[in-house]
Structure formats: C-alpha cells, structure tokens
Amino acid sequence: MKISTKGRYAVRMMLDLAEHGEGRYVALKEIAERQGISKKYLEQIVTILNKSDFLMKNRGFQGGYKLAKTPDKYTVGEILRLTEGSLAPVSCLEHQPNQCSRASVCPTLFIWKGLGDVINNYLDSITLQDVLDKQIEIYSNDYMI
C-alpha cells in the first residue's frame, strides 16, 4: 500500500483548515500558498471532500471552505479512505466479502488481514486535533537560549 499525493494533500488541506480556519471560511488560494500545493490540484481534492460533507463551502467575497465538524471528529484514516479508496494492503481484501477464489485455502490471508487491521486501526486512532496537538508540542520545545 502506498498513499498517493492526493491522500497526503487531502490530509494537509484538512489540517490547514483546522489550524487556520477558526470558524471562518478559507480560500483555496491561501491553503495552496501555505502548503505549496497547486490550487488546481486542491480543487480536485476539495470536490471529493465536499461531496462527503467533510467541508462547508461559501461562495462570494468572503468565500472558501471550512471544516464541517471540529478537528477531533476527523480521523486520518477516514480522510485517506475517502481520497484513496481502500487502504487494504492486498487487492483481495478490497471487497467484502472476499472475492478471491483462493481465500478459503490461502495460507497467507491472515497475514494481510492482520496488516490491514493494524493500518486501519492506527490511522483511525489519529484525529486532526491529535496532529495539531503534536505540532504544538514539537514547536513549544523548539526554543533557544
């Protein structure tokens, strides 16, 4: 499994909104500049996030996007599954029930199921708020005398 730029940028965009939104709508241009991501690419990502009600949108002069919920209500796992599709480590685990003709006799299937569980449980245990808190922790320890 490899997370694409779409998934990584979606997480970065959501974090940017969590950090800089503070209840206001943020223009994609601002996010693109802060994150060093093409505005055009963010437009593709925002379409996916907006369709799933992760974001609220406002048009016009003060337009832009903001999180539909608080940062502690979004997990990295759900953002990545939304943008990446499946996070399954092997293709036979992408659909439930398993469609593989060898599933009932596969001696390694338990390995891939276990790996998939670890990946999903880990990513679902991290919220946007956790990432923001970690940033604060890192930067508050970065001082010089």
C-alpha positions as a Python dict, from the first residue, in 0.01 Angstrom:
ca = {
    (1, 'M'): (0, 0, 0),
    (2, 'K'): (126, 342, -92),
    (3, 'I'): (-53, 665, -9),
    (4, 'S'): (-76, 889, -315),
    (5, 'T'): (-21, 1264, -326),
    (6, 'K'): (-400, 1303, -336),
    (7, 'G'): (-434, 1137, 4),
    (8, 'R'): (-137, 1318, 157),
    (9, 'Y'): (-251, 1655, 25),
    (10, 'A'): (-606, 1595, 147),
    (11, 'V'): (-474, 1541, 499),
    (12, 'R'): (-256, 1853, 470),
    (13, 'M'): (-551, 2057, 343),
    (14, 'M'): (-777, 1941, 624),
    (15, 'L'): (-503, 2019, 877),
    (16, 'D'): (-458, 2365, 727),
    (17, 'L'): (-830, 2432, 762),
    (18, 'A'): (-822, 2304, 1120),
    (19, 'E'): (-526, 2525, 1205),
    (20, 'H'): (-618, 2843, 1016),
    (21, 'G'): (-995, 2821, 977),
    (22, 'E'): (-1101, 2901, 1333),
    (23, 'G'): (-1466, 2910, 1225),
    (24, 'R'): (-1406, 3122, 915),
    (25, 'Y'): (-1405, 3026, 551),
    (26, 'V'): (-1058, 2992, 399),
    (27, 'A'): (-988, 3047, 30),
    (28, 'L'): (-818, 2764, -159),
    (29, 'K'): (-560, 3014, -277),
    (30, 'E'): (-448, 3071, 84),
    (31, 'I'): (-419, 2698, 151),
    (32, 'A'): (-233, 2642, -175),
    (33, 'E'): (20, 2913, -89),
    (34, 'R'): (78, 2792, 268),
    (35, 'Q'): (105, 2427, 169),
    (36, 'G'): (296, 2469, -157),
    (37, 'I'): (30, 2276, -346),
    (38, 'S'): (-123, 2371, -679),
    (39, 'K'): (-463, 2537, -639),
    (40, 'K'): (-587, 2333, -935),
    (41, 'Y'): (-491, 2009, -757),
    (42, 'L'): (-662, 2126, -438),
    (43, 'E'): (-978, 2192, -641),
    (44, 'Q'): (-987, 1822, -733),
    (45, 'I'): (-939, 1718, -371),
    (46, 'V'): (-1194, 1963, -233),
    (47, 'T'): (-1458, 1819, -467),
    (48, 'I'): (-1415, 1477, -307),
    (49, 'L'): (-1417, 1617, 48),
    (50, 'N'): (-1713, 1845, -20),
    (51, 'K'): (-1930, 1563, -163),
    (52, 'S'): (-1882, 1368, 160),
    (53, 'D'): (-1983, 1660, 381),
    (54, 'F'): (-1636, 1693, 533),
    (55, 'L'): (-1637, 2062, 439),
    (56, 'M'): (-1869, 2357, 428),
    (57, 'K'): (-1849, 2586, 128),
    (58, 'N'): (-1929, 2954, 91),
    (59, 'R'): (-1922, 3141, -239),
    (60, 'G'): (-1850, 3506, -294),
    (61, 'F'): (-1622, 3771, -150),
    (62, 'Q'): (-1564, 3601, 187),
    (63, 'G'): (-1592, 3259, 26),
    (64, 'G'): (-1390, 2948, 76),
    (65, 'Y'): (-1405, 2631, 279),
    (66, 'K'): (-1413, 2534, 642),
    (67, 'L'): (-1443, 2209, 833),
    (68, 'A'): (-1798, 2087, 882),
    (69, 'K'): (-1702, 1942, 1223),
    (70, 'T'): (-1438, 2008, 1484),
    (71, 'P'): (-1086, 1869, 1421),
    (72, 'D'): (-1129, 1597, 1684),
    (73, 'K'): (-1412, 1446, 1476),
    (74, 'Y'): (-1197, 1364, 1170),
    (75, 'T'): (-955, 1074, 1161),
    (76, 'V'): (-664, 1045, 924),
    (77, 'G'): (-800, 702, 828),
    (78, 'E'): (-1136, 831, 710),
    (79, 'I'): (-974, 1113, 511),
    (80, 'L'): (-738, 868, 341),
    (81, 'R'): (-1011, 610, 269),
    (82, 'L'): (-1221, 886, 116),
    (83, 'T'): (-944, 1007, -115),
    (84, 'E'): (-755, 681, -173),
    (85, 'G'): (-1040, 434, -175),
    (86, 'S'): (-929, 122, 8),
    (87, 'L'): (-632, 107, 244),
    (88, 'A'): (-612, -270, 203),
    (89, 'P'): (-255, -398, 173),
    (90, 'V'): (-356, -653, -93),
    (91, 'S'): (-625, -637, -360),
    (92, 'C'): (-818, -942, -237),
    (93, 'L'): (-912, -753, 81),
    (94, 'E'): (-1057, -451, -101),
    (95, 'H'): (-1406, -601, -117),
    (96, 'Q'): (-1619, -766, 147),
    (97, 'P'): (-1694, -1047, 125),
    (98, 'N'): (-1359, -1152, -18),
    (99, 'Q'): (-1398, -1229, -391),
    (100, 'C'): (-1072, -1421, -426),
    (101, 'S'): (-1121, -1781, -538),
    (102, 'R'): (-828, -1884, -316),
    (103, 'A'): (-949, -1706, 1),
    (104, 'S'): (-1066, -2028, 172),
    (105, 'V'): (-733, -2203, 115),
    (106, 'C'): (-488, -1912, 121),
    (107, 'P'): (-224, -1977, 388),
    (108, 'T'): (-115, -1610, 395),
    (109, 'L'): (-454, -1438, 405),
    (110, 'F'): (-439, -1397, 784),
    (111, 'I'): (-114, -1201, 744),
    (112, 'W'): (-271, -949, 507),
    (113, 'K'): (-589, -923, 716),
    (114, 'G'): (-379, -855, 1025),
    (115, 'L'): (-172, -594, 844),
    (116, 'G'): (-487, -426, 715),
    (117, 'D'): (-631, -420, 1066),
    (118, 'V'): (-314, -262, 1207),
    (119, 'I'): (-308, 3, 932),
    (120, 'N'): (-676, 92, 969),
    (121, 'N'): (-675, 88, 1349),
    (122, 'Y'): (-365, 307, 1363),
    (123, 'L'): (-489, 564, 1111),
    (124, 'D'): (-836, 567, 1271),
    (125, 'S'): (-678, 639, 1609),
    (126, 'I'): (-528, 971, 1492),
    (127, 'T'): (-752, 1275, 1462),
    (128, 'L'): (-672, 1609, 1305),
    (129, 'Q'): (-672, 1750, 1659),
    (130, 'D'): (-405, 1495, 1758),
    (131, 'V'): (-184, 1617, 1475),
    (132, 'L'): (-239, 1982, 1572),
    (133, 'D'): (-157, 1900, 1934),
    (134, 'K'): (161, 1720, 1825),
    (135, 'Q'): (267, 2027, 1623),
    (136, 'I'): (220, 2248, 1927),
    (137, 'E'): (422, 2005, 2138),
    (138, 'I'): (706, 1995, 1886),
    (139, 'Y'): (719, 2371, 1834),
    (140, 'S'): (687, 2457, 2204),
    (141, 'N'): (1001, 2250, 2272),
    (142, 'D'): (1190, 2428, 1994),
    (143, 'Y'): (1345, 2718, 2180),
    (144, 'M'): (1695, 2854, 2211),
    (145, 'I'): (1873, 3032, 2494),
}
